[in-house]
Amino acid sequence: MDHVIQELKGIEEIDSVKLHPIFTKDPADWMKLVNHQIQVTTENGQVHVGHVYTVDPVSESIVLISPVGTSFETSSNIALKLLVGASVTDVKIISEGTEIVKRSFNQLFRPAIDETLSDEALNARKLKLKAWFEKNRLPVTLGGDSQQYLTVAGVITVQPPYTEDSCLSTNEIILSRIQALINNMPDDVSG
């Protein structure tokens, strides 16, 4: 299949059959637009300006985000637009993405993390949770670059800030039980 796609790259029509854009445009080119401020013109003549949050390379749909206010630095509210690929007629890059935009995008759709916790407080919370798991006879190990993750029974990873919302697992049943256990952890667990 890969050799067929390689042969089709750059070819828009074979034997009078129009190929889907996924075969004629490199998805990596679309990904280069992420975080950049662009101007998009649609088939009805409307012009949309914003920063690219993501692009679907198959449908060529673009998600634009703009700050409500003057900039991402001063505004916590955003306006989101989904531009369907079939309606897009022109795309122009206005400016490249800045670190502020990248940082804002990384925090957009994630739960708010209590950033006021010091390294000591995070470590204390980690050790307290580890002790709680051990008290409930669950095997728990430390992992990650600087031993910052807790791995429970080899199937659940708990990341900082060690809350029920910072658990990762593909097993939904075990995940919900571990989250409930974290939620029911008393304040006086010794770590």
Sequence and secondary structure as in RCSB ss.txt:
>XXXX:A:sequence
MDHVIQELKGIEEIDSVKLHPIFTKDPADWMKLVNHQIQVTTENGQVHVGHVYTVDPVSESIVLISPVGTSFETS
SNIALKLLVGASVTDVKIISEGTEIVKRSFNQLFRPAIDETLSDEALNARKLKLKAWFEKNRLPVTLGGDSQQYL
TVAGVITVQPPYTEDSCLSTNEIILSRIQALINNMPDDVSG
>XXXX:A:secstr
 HHHHHHHTT  EETTEE  HHHHS HHHHHTTTT EEEEEETTS EEEEEEEEEETTTTEEEEEEESSS TTT 
S EEEEEE GGGEEEEEEEE   HHHHHHHHHTTS    TT  HHHHHHHHHHHHHHHHHTT  EEEESTTS EE
EETTTEEE TT SGGGEE S HHHHHHHHHHHHT  TT   
